[in-house]
Amino acid sequence: MANTRSLALLLLNAGVLVYFFCFAPLFHYGTETTLRWAWNAWSDPEQAHGKLVPFIALFLVWREREKLRAARKAGSNKGLIFVATGALFFVLSARCLEPRIALAALPLLIYGSILFLWGKETARVCAFPCALLAFMLPWAAAEQATNRLQFLITNVVGTLSNGCGIHTQAVGTTLTAADGSFRLEIADGCSGVHSLTAITLLTAVFVHITQNRLWKKIAIFASSAVFAILGNVARIFSVILVAKFAGEKAAAHWHEYAGFISFPIAMAAMVGFSKLLNIDYGKYLAAPEVSYDY
């Protein structure tokens, strides 16, 4: 009987979620569902990672399938708190005509349903994949709040260029060669705000899979912004190198492809930092054993 009731509740909840997210046209003058709006937003290359997030979350759940089988199944009414909060978010999104709030409701609804139907042990295993769904939210409007990041990138690249003998002058968000051979404007999108979201997502998955200490997970995840900045500095510096040695026209062409540099550099910084945290420094600091030959 309990299994039948759980199955019925699961199907009912799934049906409600599918209807309101996929078939209820609540946005853009009643012409777009939450899913349609999100899909259009994810069509922007800078937000395309949003399409992959559900699949990454499902992979992480599948990866913990043995833990899910072993978890004690005992539903908890505390799950209704998360479900009610998610439902409130969705109602608020329909009222405010803001589909981002509806997407933010999805992790709460799914986590609350799992907690209510199967209990805290199962919910604990699914907590991170559910939280990861927050990365589905498109934040293209964040470009408007990246002035400080633009200035930081400009100053760092300018200092690096001068240190390498490519004399440049940084004024605001513009880098100009001292000999007038090139002039580079660090635009909103070039500040790294878009790559910051994707790299933060990858860092979160990386620490969840590879790290077993909470403080290490927090330290690496909190450094994701630094990884993104390093990757973006490398990208813009490569454009300056091309502008210096091949001209502005070649640099403009290279700029279209230089984005591929950011992620390898950022990922290398992430892996390198994690290795530094996992070195057994005590082994190197311990006093060496002294042997006496008689």
C-alpha positions, 0 to 999 in steps of 0.5 A: 500500500505504501509503495502504491501511494508513493508511486501515485504521489510521484506520478501526480507530482511529475505530471504537475511539474511537466504541465506547468513547466512545459505546457502552461504558457505564462510568459511573453504575453501568454505565448511561452512556457517556462521551458520554451523561454529557457530554451530560447535563452540557452540558444545564446552561445554564452548561455548554452551550458544551461542545456547541459545542466539537467544531464549533468545532474542526472549523471551525478544521480546515476553515479550514486545509484548504489548509495540510492539503493542502500538508502533507507526509504522513509518519507519525511513531511519536511519535504512539503516545506520545500515543495510549498516554497517552490510552488510559492516561487512559481506563483510569484514568477507567474505574477511578476512575469519573470521566468527565472523565478520559475526555473529557481523553483525547480530544484526546490520542487524536486528536492522537496518531492524526493525528501517527502517520498523517500526520506532524508537519506535519499534526499541527502544523496540527491541534494547536490544534483538538485542544487546544480539545477540552479545553473540553468538560470540564464544571467545574461543581464549580469553584463550590466554589473561587470564594470569592476571586472572590466577594469580588473581585467584591463589592468592585469592584462596591461601589467602583463603586457608591459612586463613582457615588453609590449608597452601598453597604456590602460585607460578605463577599459581600453588598452592602447599600444605605446607605438599606436600599433593597436587599440583594444577595448575590453567590452562587457562580454570580454570581462569574463562574466559568461565564462565565470558561470560555466567555469563555476559550474565545472568547478562545482562538479569537479569538487563534488566528484574529486574532493572528500573534505568539505574545506577543500571543496569550499576553498576550490569552489570559492576560487572559481572566479579566480580561475575564470579571471586567469583564463580570460586574462590569457585569452585577451593577452593572446589577442594583444600578442597577435595584434602586436606581431600580426596587426589589428586585422589579424587580432580581430580575426583571432578574437573570434576563436580565442575563447577556446583558450580560456577554459583550458587555462581555467581548468588547468588552474583549478586542477593545479590548485586542487593538487596543491591542497592535496599535497601531504606537506607533513611528509616534506616538513618532517625531520629526516631520519638520521642513521649512524654507521659504526 
